[in-house]
Amino acid sequence: MNKKILKTIAKIGVSFLLLYLVFTKIEFDQILDLYQKSNVFYLVLAIVLFILSQLISSVRLNYIFHQNGFLLESYSNLKLYFVGMFYNFFIPGGVGGDAYKVFALNKKFDWSVKQLTKCVFVDRLIGLLAIISLLLLMGGYLLFTNSLFILLGAFLTVVFFFIGKFILTRFIKDSNRIYNYSFGYSILIQLLQIGVIIATIKAFQLEDINMISYCFVFLVSSVLSVVSFAGFGAREYVFLQASTFLSTNEAIATSIGLSFNIITALVALVGVFFILYKLDLKTTSTIK
């Protein structure tokens, strides 16, 4: 059994364990009742915002591809992106979404596996750096009441941006020219996903709450979700443990984390369409 399969099995095990811990604390009926009483308009809005975040995420990846000489057509990139999402969420133990993108592009165009892997890695890393930057900014606001410390948090966010840029350019040649645009895309992606959380809160008709606290917990769960399979279990567990910090009951907090995972899974199913109707990839002569 190779390391990739062992890693996947471990992630699935963590997901089941964390979900078990979550549902020993709360009743599933509580979550179901919350959905039954929810505002459908805001749930639909949450789905729309998430789809927009994924569209921009695909644009970010294709921008990185183009800057490295891989001139993949925009629509082809979008199809490949959704297929990758499907592989990430519904094929445990199989080829991961990122690995599939590299495999498909190498097979179709004979592009360098090493260079494609670098592009995908840079895409993921810049996304993570953007999340950490937002965490620093929100943390300064939430954890300190003194305006001086809030300004310090904002300053550290800017410093972290340049530290991330310095580190990336030291380890990956020519990444300096794509860092700024990709980081901007990443911030926009995270803001849209934060919008998903806000829309979900609105759907559950919660009042007198600190929205930034929920957004902060969501970003923390986004970082920690890498320990579980497709984020299931980890995100719900983080929200459950943060319920006291959020000043809400455990069922509501867990439902917000669960909702994001459900929306992600539903959108990932779009990838099935492109798999069934053949993934025909094309290149373009125009650099993005």
Disulfide bonds with the S-S distance in Angstrom:
none
